[in-house]
Amino acid sequence: MNSGTVVAVRGSVVDVRFDLSLPAIHTVLHADEGRIVLEVLAQRDARHVRAIALTPTQGLARGVPVLDTGAPLKAPVGKGILARMFDVFGNAIDRLPAPVGVQWRSVHRAPPPLARRSTQSEIFETGIKVIDVLLPLERGGKAGLFGGAGVGKTVLLTEMIHNMVGHQAGVSIFCGIGERCREGEELHRDMESAGVLPDMVMVFGQMNEPPGSRFRVGHAALTMAEYFRDDERRDVLLLIDNIFRFIQAGSEVSGLMGQMPSRLGYQPTMGTELSALEERIANTDSGAITSIQAVYVPADDFTDPAAVHTFSHLSASIVLSRKRASEGLYPAIDPLQSSSKMATPGIVGERHYALAQEIRRTLAQYAQLKDIIAMLGLEQLSQEDRNVVGRARRLERFLTQPFFTTEQFTGMTGKLVSVEDALDGCERILRDEFKDVPERALYMIGKIDEAKVKTKPVAGAHEA
């Protein structure tokens, strides 16, 4: 065994001296009898390497012996990992015995070559009206949920897991990067009660763990996803919560390594690090990894470099709005700020595209009229403008939806709506079929016909 000694410890950065041979970049090192795990990030000279700790470094001192494992960080893959929860090292953290019949693969893998990538564009149906109608997702694509704190990113992610696993024969992999332990525990409980855990794997690098661990947990989750795509030929839904924490962990690692920060304090290698992760999410001839990523936007500033770099990798950007959340319009997606490159006539069809454009136009006109309404009142608008406002307000309410994952809080049964039913409802609202139906009847329903059931006069109501 090649062994060395610790020569310097600065927080999570450890310098190690090796006299025999220098370990390669990304090699895992063990110190203190395997209690402390390090990963080589730089070779400083012929004798020294600089490593980042993947575990807390309390108790580590100069002169402590370090063993070179001769291998990179590995993740478990195989059928045995389904319905389980892991940390960045592939250890089970759900209080159950270690999984059996698994292989171990390096977390550092190259993206699939262009020759293997599929060039077909297919729609990935979610069962959520506002997404399927206005922002269709791509099978094998990447969608981002952008929003500040507390606007419903995690709720939307868990709802998508429920809908995907329940209605498609795929595998879901949830990767928690820098998440709170409360969220991980709640997610595990919710998925178990929803009955979708048998087709799911969870990987967590929690908020209290060192930056090196949070920085590598996304790669571990992708290695598991690639196994199901390439070896089992199954479609994979990869949910990452939160990609901003991955960038943040990279920034911490970069700072600890002594690199000069670039704009707004981010690491100079942010684009490369994000690409190394994102480019592995691809649609190949054997299957597809479709990714939905929550992206925390610092201070709701969409010009922040973390948000800008993430935007460039996505096929759909779903922007969550605090204003809509405050109005009770859930999911709080802002249809005018959000976009999807799949919303073209060649992919979704002429009728769907034309309807989506008309919905956007109606909502945009309503947004412009809001200032006039606030100053002068609705009565001052022309009849045509009043009709636009009526349609837009009904569309906004129809595009809300009760979720399966929030049933226990709202008391409303979750609804799954097909694209055809959602389009039909929007078309009928735009044709003024529901202009005499009160707006509240369209709020939190599934198909449009439920509005008529809501507004039916109750027998004996006139006698009261």
Helices and strands as residue ranges (DSSP letters): E 3-10, E 13-18, E 27-31, E 36-43, E 48-53, E 65-72, E 74-77, G 79-81, E 84-86, E 103-106, G 114-116, E 123-124, H 129-134, E 137-138, E 142-147, H 153-167, E 171-179, H 181-194, G 197-199, E 200-206, H 211-230, E 236-241, H 243-256, G 263-265, H 270-278, E 289-296, G 298-300, H 305-311, E 316-319, H 322-326, E 339-340, H 345-348, H 350-376, G 378-380, H 383-398, G 404-406, H 407-410, H 419-430, G 439-442, H 449-454, G 461-463
